[in-house]
């Protein structure tokens, strides 16, 4: 099992995360049960509510992602969270938490963890994940990206 290290939220992220926390507790967030958890289904509003928070996290990334997504999950019991190959998740609690674990590692309030493999999350809380894909999915996409870069230079 890989180590999971808590990292403090970047400056300004706590303020933006508290705004997201207020919103996820409203009926506007709309949650649907999938498996052992509830997922936010108002994707358009979720994107707008997390836009400033995402802008704070982008400088933390090692390079520009090819794709990105955001999800909010309401956890009530131990839940497997799959991280697809090639994707990285920056996962954080939306509100103050106690007793939350990811694969037996404690998750702290005002911190995030970087995940690149499947995990099991335990606790009763709302979690937010920014998902980033940095590598092309296949040979055709790699070739397409190469050609785009070559055309920009020429």
C-alpha positions as CSV (number, residue, x, y, z in Angstrom):
1,X,0.0,0.0,0.0
2,X,1.4,3.4,-1.0
3,X,1.9,6.1,1.6
4,X,-0.7,8.9,1.7
5,X,0.7,12.2,3.0
6,X,-1.5,15.1,4.2
7,X,-0.5,18.4,2.7
8,X,-1.7,21.8,4.0
9,X,-4.2,23.5,1.7
10,X,-2.6,26.3,-0.4
11,X,-3.1,29.9,0.8
12,X,-6.7,31.0,0.2
13,X,-8.0,27.5,-0.3
14,X,-9.7,27.3,3.1
15,X,-11.8,30.3,2.4
16,X,-13.0,29.0,-1.0
17,X,-13.5,25.5,0.5
18,X,-15.8,27.0,3.2
19,X,-17.9,28.5,0.4
20,X,-18.2,25.1,-1.3
21,X,-19.1,23.6,2.1
22,X,-22.0,26.0,2.5
23,X,-23.3,25.1,-1.0
24,X,-23.0,21.3,-0.7
25,X,-25.4,21.4,2.3
26,X,-28.1,23.0,0.2
27,X,-30.7,21.3,-2.0
28,X,-29.2,23.0,-5.0
29,X,-26.2,20.6,-4.8
30,X,-28.4,17.6,-5.5
31,X,-27.0,14.3,-4.5
32,X,-27.7,10.8,-5.9
33,X,-26.8,7.5,-4.2
34,X,-24.3,5.4,-6.1
35,X,-22.9,2.4,-4.2
36,X,-22.1,3.3,-0.6
37,X,-22.0,7.1,-1.1
38,X,-23.9,10.0,-2.5
39,X,-22.4,12.0,-5.4
40,X,-23.2,15.6,-6.3
41,X,-25.2,15.6,-9.6
42,X,-25.4,19.3,-10.2
43,X,-22.2,19.3,-12.2
44,X,-22.7,22.7,-13.9
45,X,-23.1,24.5,-10.5
46,X,-20.3,22.4,-8.9
47,X,-17.9,23.6,-11.6
48,X,-18.8,27.2,-11.0
49,X,-18.7,26.9,-7.2
50,X,-15.2,25.3,-7.3
51,X,-13.7,27.4,-10.0
52,X,-11.8,29.8,-7.7
53,X,-10.6,26.8,-5.6
54,X,-9.4,25.1,-8.7
55,X,-7.4,28.2,-9.7
56,X,-5.7,28.0,-6.3
57,X,-4.7,24.4,-6.9
58,X,-3.5,24.7,-10.5
59,X,0.0,26.1,-9.5
60,X,0.4,23.1,-7.2
61,X,0.4,20.7,-10.3
62,X,3.6,19.4,-11.8
63,X,2.4,20.3,-15.3
64,X,-0.7,21.3,-17.2
65,X,-3.3,18.5,-17.2
66,X,-4.8,17.2,-20.5
67,X,-8.1,16.7,-18.7
68,X,-9.6,17.7,-15.4
69,X,-12.8,17.0,-13.5
70,X,-14.3,17.7,-10.1
71,X,-16.5,15.6,-7.8
72,X,-18.1,15.9,-4.4
73,X,-19.0,12.8,-2.5
74,X,-21.0,12.5,0.7
75,X,-19.5,9.5,2.7
76,X,-21.5,7.6,5.3
77,X,-19.6,4.3,5.5
78,X,-16.4,2.8,4.1
79,X,-16.4,3.3,0.4
80,X,-14.0,2.3,-2.4
81,X,-12.9,5.2,-4.5
82,X,-11.4,4.2,-7.8
83,X,-8.7,6.3,-9.4
84,X,-8.4,5.4,-13.0
85,X,-4.9,4.7,-14.5
86,X,-3.3,7.9,-15.6
87,X,-5.3,10.1,-13.4
88,X,-4.3,11.9,-10.1
89,X,-6.8,13.1,-7.5
90,X,-6.3,16.0,-5.1
91,X,-8.8,14.9,-2.4
92,X,-9.8,17.0,0.6
93,X,-12.6,17.2,3.2
94,X,-15.0,20.0,2.6
95,X,-15.6,20.7,6.3
96,X,-13.9,20.0,9.6
97,X,-13.4,16.3,10.1
98,X,-12.4,13.7,12.8
99,X,-11.9,10.0,12.4
100,X,-11.7,10.1,8.6
101,X,-9.3,7.7,7.0
102,X,-8.1,6.8,3.5
103,X,-6.6,3.3,3.5
104,X,-6.0,3.5,7.3
105,X,-4.2,6.9,6.9
106,X,-5.8,9.8,8.8
107,X,-7.2,12.7,6.7
108,X,-7.0,16.0,8.4
109,X,-9.1,19.1,8.1
110,X,-7.6,21.9,6.0
111,X,-5.4,19.4,4.3
112,X,-5.5,17.4,1.0
113,X,-4.0,14.2,-0.2
114,X,-2.7,13.3,-3.6
115,X,-4.1,9.9,-4.8
116,X,-3.0,7.9,-7.9
117,X,-4.4,4.5,-7.0
118,X,-7.7,3.0,-5.7
119,X,-8.4,3.7,-2.1
120,X,-11.1,3.0,0.6
121,X,-12.4,6.1,2.4
122,X,-14.0,5.8,5.8
123,X,-15.9,8.4,7.8
124,X,-19.0,10.6,7.7
125,X,-18.2,13.7,5.7
126,X,-18.2,15.5,2.4
127,X,-15.1,15.0,0.3
128,X,-14.1,17.0,-2.8
129,X,-11.7,15.7,-5.4
130,X,-10.0,17.5,-8.3
131,X,-9.1,14.9,-10.9
132,X,-6.3,15.5,-13.4
133,X,-5.0,13.4,-16.3
134,X,-1.5,14.3,-17.3
135,X,-0.6,11.5,-19.8
136,X,-2.2,10.7,-23.2
137,X,-4.5,7.7,-23.2
138,X,-3.1,6.0,-26.2
139,X,-0.7,6.2,-29.1
140,X,-3.0,8.2,-31.3
141,X,-3.5,10.9,-28.7
142,X,0.2,11.0,-28.0
143,X,0.8,11.5,-31.8
144,X,-1.9,14.2,-32.0
145,X,-0.4,16.1,-29.1
146,X,3.1,15.9,-30.7
147,X,1.7,17.3,-34.0
148,X,-0.1,20.1,-32.1
149,X,3.1,21.1,-30.4
150,X,5.1,20.9,-33.7
151,X,2.6,23.1,-35.5
152,X,2.7,25.7,-32.8
153,X,6.5,25.9,-33.1
154,X,6.4,26.2,-36.9
